[in-house]
Amino acid sequence: MAVLNDAAPKCAICGQPVEIDVSKTDSNGAAVHENCYVAKVGARKKQKENPKVHQDTNDSGPRP
């Protein structure tokens, strides 16, 4: 692991320094850790597959 200094780019997801020689880029070209990117994309995919259904908790059911 390389020593990171203040000039190292920060991960666009977690904000921690990213080693340039092992960094990845997101769809905007920003430096990211591979693990951060995989977790973010996985979470986004899971959210699309299982969207939360908004239910009004004040609704008491059908009205006459």
C-alpha positions, 0 to 999 in steps of 0.5 A, spaced: 500 500 500 502 506 498 503 512 502 497 517 501 498 524 501 494 531 501 495 531 494 491 524 493 484 524 490 479 523 494 473 518 493 467 521 490 463 516 495 466 516 501 471 522 501 477 518 503 484 518 499 484 514 493 491 511 491 491 513 483 495 506 481 489 502 484 483 507 483 477 506 479 472 512 476 465 513 476 460 515 470 462 522 472 470 521 471 471 522 479 476 517 482 473 512 487 475 506 491 472 499 487 469 497 493 465 503 494 463 503 487 461 496 487 457 497 494 453 504 491 451 500 484 449 494 488 445 498 493 442 502 487 440 496 483 437 493 489 433 499 490 430 499 483 428 491 484 425 492 490 422 499 491 418 501 497 411 502 496 409 509 500 403 508 504 399 513 508 398 511 515 392 515 516 388 512 511 383 508 515 381 504 508 375 505 504 370 510 505 362 510 504 
